[in-house]
Each structure stands twice: as structure tokens, then as C-alpha cells.
Amino acid sequence: MGGGGHTPVMLVETLETLSPRDGATYVDSTLGSGGYSQGLLEAAECRVCAIDRDPVAIERGAELLARYPGRLTLIQGRFSEMEQLLAPHGIREVDGIAFDLGICSMQLDDVSRGFSFRFDAALDMRMGSGGLSAENVINSASQEKLADLIYDYGEERRARAIARAIVAAREEAPITRTGQLADIVRGVVRRGGGIDPATRTFQALRIYVNDELSELDRGLAASERLLKPGGRLAVVSFHSLEDRRVKTFLNIRAGALPRPSRHMPETVAIKSPQPSFKQFGRRVRKPGTAERKNNLRARSARLRGAERTNAPVWKGVGAS
């Protein structure tokens, strides 16, 4: 766990951001292969509550439970619901929260999950066990809906052409395999640079099926409510859609709101709440050269961190 082919991205920088200390309580909101949880537990005599919506990740966490008895708690569920998930364990506030967004290597490498176009498998892509699968979406959504989600969540410029090709193909036979979908996209998109033409479409479907961006919004808002004054937040993201949301959330909560026009009447101007977070610098942190070279997943990684102030939780303006 935490090894076995999976290297946690920006672990050193994440631990620097969280600054783990003895006696403190931390949340690893995305257990995955356990790298962040293990890093926290090794760095200090602290307690870690690790959450994951994937039951397979929780099952595989048994090795860590045995290694750190009494200090690690594994909880299956969505990190957007972390307050409700932690409450039965007597936890109402924490000293730090880590997010490692997106999909982990363990899920990509499990052929049966249908996340990757590298393997021909059932078209699933669900991180949990409920809800619509990617197969359901591909075979039932309208052409317009498919085009919108591929464009919005995959930032794919050929989204409309891909959607037309998908609809034409499913009229002949249902699209049930990752290989089928990848071949359809490759028949429409020509892209160099070593990036598979199907990459953005698969990303879009995964994000849509798992409601990842709304989950992130709710998870960030939950972290604001759970962190003690002085508690720390560390978020590692892997594409612009995620990073943009994290950046916006922290900028707003740190008080970096657009200033109202000086011509606006005072009665119209909105008074912002006191900043609930203090950012660790406005610049995003990126992996070092050695990590980018040795870990392909690290190449697109971005880390943003902040410290909770003693201001009340935001309500109304900019609140999620």
C-alpha cells in the first residue's frame, strides 16, 4: 500500500503544506492506494481518517490498518459528505485535510473498471457502485448532450463530431466496450504529441459519470467547515477544470474578490465576509524535475494550499 507501482504525487510538498504534528487529526479525503495516509502517519504520531468512495480502495487499506493500529480509520463514502462520515467517529473538527483529485493508478490499471482506453473492457468508469455507468450515458444521452459533456469536461474541440460518430455507431449496435469507444473517437480525431485521441473523451465521461466537479465544490466547502483555526488544506489536482475550481475557491475565501466599481452607490456594494482561508502564496506549486521525469502522473499535477483562519464559515457570497 502506498507502493506497489503507485507513487503518491507531490507527497513531500503535500506534507510540507499540511505540516503534520503529534496528537493532531488529519483527513485523507481520497485514500486511493494509501500514499498520503501513510506519509502522514510516518511523519507524526497523528490520527488519520481516510475516505474513499471506492470500496476496493477501502478493502486494500487493511494492510495499513494493521501497520498503524489505533491511528488509522478507513471510511467508505464521498468526500463531499466528510462531515457526516466523520461524526460517528466523534470527529467534529480536524487539523488538516488532503485532496488527491482525479483517478488513481490502481483504478486505471484494473481492467474490469473500464476507466482506460489502454485495455478493452466493459465501459463502466464508476468510482463507486451506484449510478449510471459510462455505457448507460454513451448509449442513451442525446447527441447534443454528448457533445456538451465531451466539450465541457474534456475540453475537446471536436466534441460535436465525436458525438455524431457515437450516435451513428450506436444505431448499428450498442457501444459496450472501451475499445469500441476509443476506436470511434480515433476515427474522428487526429492528434500528435504522443497523446491518444481518446484521452479527452474518456476524461469527460469519467468526470460526468462520477460528478467529480460538483463533488469537488462540495468537498472544499466541507473542508472550510471542518478545519480548526490554523488547520491546513492541501489540494493536488491534475487538469485545468479541477485546478481552476480550487484556485477560485481559495481566492474568494482568502478575500481576493473583485472590487466593486468606485462609481457604485454604497448601498449597492456587497460587504464581503472576513477571509476564512490564508493562502500559502498565490502561485501554484508544481512537481520538481525529477518527479516529473520518474512519474508520468506527476507531469500535470498542481498543488494549492491554505490555512484556515478564525473567521466564521462563509454564507451567501461565494459560498458553496
Secondary structure, 3 states (H helix, E strand, C coil): CCCCCCCCCCHHHHHHHHCCCCCCEEEECCCCCCHHHHHHHHHCCCEEEEEECCHHHHHHCHHHHHHCCCCEEEEECCHHHHHHHHHHHCCCCEEEEEEECCCCHHHHHCHHHCCCCCCCCECCCCCCCCCCCHHHHHHHCCHHHHHHHHHHHHCCCCHHHHHHHHHHHHHHCCCCEHHHHHHHHHCCCCCCCCCCCCHHHHHHHHHHHHCHHHHHHHHHHHHHHHEEEEEEEEEEECCHHHHHHHHHHHHHHCCCCCCCCCCCCCCCCCCCCCCCEEECCCCCECCCHHHHHHCHHHHHCEEEEEEECCCCCCCCCCCC
